[in-house]
Amino acid sequence: MKTLKYIWNHPLASRERFRALRRYFGWQLSSRLIKCPIVLPFVENTVLVTETSMTGATGNYYCGLHEFADMAFLLHFLRKDDLFIDVGANVGSYTVLASGVVGARSLAFEPVPNTFERLQRNIRTNKIDGLAEAKRLAIGSSQGEIHFSTDNDTVNKVVSTDYVGSSEKVPVRSLDALLEGLAPLMWKVDVEGFEIEVLKGSRSALRQESLQAILLECQSPEVNSLVTDAGFRKAAYEPFSRDLTVIDDEKAGRSANQLWVRDHNLVAQRCKTSRKFCVNNIQL
């Protein structure tokens, strides 16, 4: 029922509810009959190799763009040959959009072995190996190792050494070390509550003038302070009108993700002048 409500109210799916629901029920049937990964259409000529537990990937299939405003912003903002950094890439939905649809270069980080294999599989399947590079690393405040859960599928996260479930040690590096000499235009950081450690290890990288937009899943006073001090402001994006609005904390809402931009005019102009994209038969 929760998924059906999500589809019914989704900004894209609500414009073609019958087709979206048909995709949902079709997936429910086919995923039970076919006990193996299934290649599903994504945006334009891209696909996602999908399994039953992949909530985000199946959400993309039902609705076009699972995280509508954030994914549409990426499509409208990035250009061919820009550099996109995907921290907590999961199975690679954002990386596929950036490199497979837009033609940007992507550097994707995913620490969990099984999820990393799925990320690599989506890169190979979309034939974007020349544009997208995947690294099995956790991103944090310093170099070392941390424990990651491995039994929570697409929501694995950093855990303590006394975690009772299945976990594995994974290498951790900082973005300051990894991005030295690079000039990314946009980051997406989705690391299940570990965002503050990512930002603490990114103080120099955050201040690069090339970096104009960041999507962060986590909001907290400490996170907000680090990003604001680096010259970013919170913003909201409306994909259909392509309007980018700077917002204050009181108007930020309770969305899981938060968009931050450096030069509002530059970012807004890029979004306004981007080409149109076809998402589930809808021009966006």
Secondary structure in CASP SS format (residue, H / E / C, confidence):
PFRMAT SS
TARGET T0000
AUTHOR 0000-0000-0000
METHOD secondary structure of the structure
MODEL  1
M C 1.00
K H 1.00
T H 1.00
L H 1.00
K H 1.00
Y H 1.00
I H 1.00
W H 1.00
N H 1.00
H C 1.00
P C 1.00
L C 1.00
A H 1.00
S H 1.00
R H 1.00
E C 1.00
R H 1.00
F H 1.00
R H 1.00
A H 1.00
L H 1.00
R H 1.00
R H 1.00
Y H 1.00
F H 1.00
G H 1.00
W H 1.00
Q H 1.00
L H 1.00
S H 1.00
S H 1.00
R H 1.00
L H 1.00
I C 1.00
K C 1.00
C C 1.00
P C 1.00
I E 1.00
V E 1.00
L E 1.00
P E 1.00
F C 1.00
V C 1.00
E C 1.00
N C 1.00
T C 1.00
V E 1.00
L E 1.00
V E 1.00
T E 1.00
E C 1.00
T C 1.00
S C 1.00
M C 1.00
T H 1.00
G H 1.00
A H 1.00
T H 1.00
G H 1.00
N H 1.00
Y H 1.00
Y H 1.00
C H 1.00
G C 1.00
L C 1.00
H C 1.00
E C 1.00
F H 1.00
A H 1.00
D H 1.00
M H 1.00
A H 1.00
F H 1.00
L H 1.00
L H 1.00
H H 1.00
F H 1.00
L C 1.00
R C 1.00
K C 1.00
D C 1.00
D C 1.00
L E 1.00
F E 1.00
I E 1.00
D E 1.00
V E 1.00
G C 1.00
A C 1.00
N C 1.00
V C 1.00
G C 1.00
S H 1.00
Y H 1.00
T H 1.00
V H 1.00
L H 1.00
A H 1.00
S H 1.00
G H 1.00
V H 1.00
V H 1.00
G C 1.00
A C 1.00
R E 1.00
S E 1.00
L E 1.00
A E 1.00
F E 1.00
E C 1.00
P C 1.00
V C 1.00
P H 1.00
N H 1.00
T H 1.00
F H 1.00
E H 1.00
R H 1.00
L H 1.00
Q H 1.00
R H 1.00
N H 1.00
I H 1.00
R H 1.00
T H 1.00
N C 1.00
K C 1.00
I C 1.00
D C 1.00
G C 1.00
L C 1.00
A E 1.00
E E 1.00
A E 1.00
K E 1.00
R C 1.00
L C 1.00
A E 1.00
I E 1.00
G C 1.00
S C 1.00
S C 1.00
Q C 1.00
G E 1.00
E E 1.00
I E 1.00
H E 1.00
F E 1.00
S E 1.00
T C 1.00
D C 1.00
N C 1.00
D H 1.00
T H 1.00
V H 1.00
N C 1.00
K C 1.00
V E 1.00
V E 1.00
S C 1.00
T C 1.00
D C 1.00
Y C 1.00
V C 1.00
G C 1.00
S C 1.00
S E 1.00
E E 1.00
K E 1.00
V E 1.00
P E 1.00
V E 1.00
R E 1.00
S C 1.00
L H 1.00
D H 1.00
A H 1.00
L H 1.00
L C 1.00
E C 1.00
G C 1.00
L C 1.00
A C 1.00
P C 1.00
L C 1.00
M E 1.00
W E 1.00
K E 1.00
V E 1.00
D C 1.00
V C 1.00
E C 1.00
G C 1.00
F C 1.00
E H 1.00
I H 1.00
E H 1.00
V H 1.00
L H 1.00
K H 1.00
G C 1.00
S C 1.00
R H 1.00
S H 1.00
A H 1.00
L H 1.00
R C 1.00
Q C 1.00
E C 1.00
S C 1.00
L C 1.00
Q C 1.00
A E 1.00
I E 1.00
L E 1.00
L E 1.00
E C 1.00
C C 1.00
Q C 1.00
S C 1.00
P H 1.00
E H 1.00
V H 1.00
N H 1.00
S H 1.00
L H 1.00
V H 1.00
T H 1.00
D H 1.00
A C 1.00
G C 1.00
F C 1.00
R E 1.00
K E 1.00
A E 1.00
A E 1.00
Y E 1.00
E E 1.00
P C 1.00
F C 1.00
S C 1.00
R C 1.00
D E 1.00
L E 1.00
T E 1.00
V E 1.00
I C 1.00
D C 1.00
D H 1.00
E H 1.00
K H 1.00
A C 1.00
G C 1.00
R C 1.00
S C 1.00
A C 1.00
N C 1.00
Q E 1.00
L E 1.00
W E 1.00
V E 1.00
R C 1.00
D C 1.00
H H 1.00
N H 1.00
L H 1.00
V H 1.00
A H 1.00
Q H 1.00
R H 1.00
C H 1.00
K H 1.00
T H 1.00
S C 1.00
R C 1.00
K C 1.00
F C 1.00
C E 1.00
V E 1.00
N C 1.00
N C 1.00
I E 1.00
Q E 1.00
L C 1.00
END
